[in-house]
């Protein structure tokens, strides 16, 4: 569920070593709420600078085009390094280069 995924994102923000997080096919569904996006923002760019997270995968979930585009926008806005987003069909993968 979106609530569970948001909670997982919040828990992951405390990890200093987490590099890849796959939430592929875990039941994330649109609409994604503000709490979910706040958790994503916190995970991608923490208060002390860049997080260790370099890849986030939401592929094979039921996420609307609007929410995928917003995920990509948030990922790229909050990343302080060059980043990439693959948002096509069932793929929804964000990476830092």
QUIWO-V601645 format. One record per run of one state. SS is the DSSP state (@ for helix, = for strand, . for the rest). FROM is the first residue (numbers start at 1). TO is the last residue. Records with the same first field share a line. If there is no record, write none. Layout:
SS=FROM-TO ; FROM-TO
//
This chain:
.=1-1 ; 13-19 ; 23-28 ; 30-33 ; 47-48 ; 51-54 ; 58-61 ; 63-64 ; 79-82 ; 89-90 ; 97-97
@=2-12 ; 34-44 ; 65-78
==20-22 ; 29-29 ; 45-46 ; 49-50 ; 55-57 ; 62-62 ; 83-88 ; 91-96
//
